[in-house]
Amino acid sequence: MASPDTNKRVADHRARLRGQGLRPLQIWVPDTRSAEFAAEAHRQSALAAIADRESGDQDWVDDVSEFNDPDFDR
């Protein structure tokens, strides 16, 4: 448990910040250290890789793009 001294310092600090027109904000973000996060990130990246290969989007971009650099080898 925090000491009364610490509680006062924290309260004073927050009061100074509020005096500057700020307010506290708490946000929740995914825990990137969890095994579940890693598994889901891997699953989504694998799906994206498959979609990129199957969509032919890059082929289309290559077909409609003009390259004026004669040294560029595609």
N, C-alpha and C positions, 0 to 999 in steps of 0.2 A: 504494500500500500504506500502511496506517495506521502511524504511528510507534509505537515502544514506549511512549512517554508516553501516547498516545491509547488504546492497548490497555489500559494499566493503569487509566486513568480509567474506561473503559467497564466493565472487570472489577470495579472497586471500586463503581461505580454499581449494577451488577447484583447484587453481593453485598449491598449495602444494601437493595435491593428484596426480595431473597430473605429477608433478615433481618426484613423487615416482613411476611413470610408470603405474598409474591407470587411468581408464577412467570411466565416468558415465555410468550407465546402468539402464534402466527403464523396469520393467516387469509388466504385467497385470495378475492378478490372480482372480479367482472367489471370489465374495463377500460372504463369508461364513455366514454373518449375515442376508442375504436376505431370505425372505420367499420362493422365487423361488428356491434358492439353497437347502434349507431344504426339499422342496417337491421333487426335483429331486433326492437328496441323499436318501430319503425314498423310492422313486420308484425303484431306482437301487438296494438298499439293499433288498427290497422285491423280486425282480426278481432273485437276487443271491441266496436268501434263498430257493426259489422254485426250482431253478436249482440244488442246492445241494441235496435237498430231492429227486428229480426225477432222478438224474443222476446215483445214485448208486455208485458213485466214492468211498465214504467212505467204503461201503460194500466190494468193490474190494480190497481196501487197507487193510482192516481187514483180508480178506481171504488170501492174499498173504504175509502178515507179519508174522514173527515168533517172538513170545515173549518167552523169556527164564526165565522170572520172574514167579515162581509158585504162587506168591501172587497177580499177576495181574488178575483182573476179568473183562472180557469184556462183 
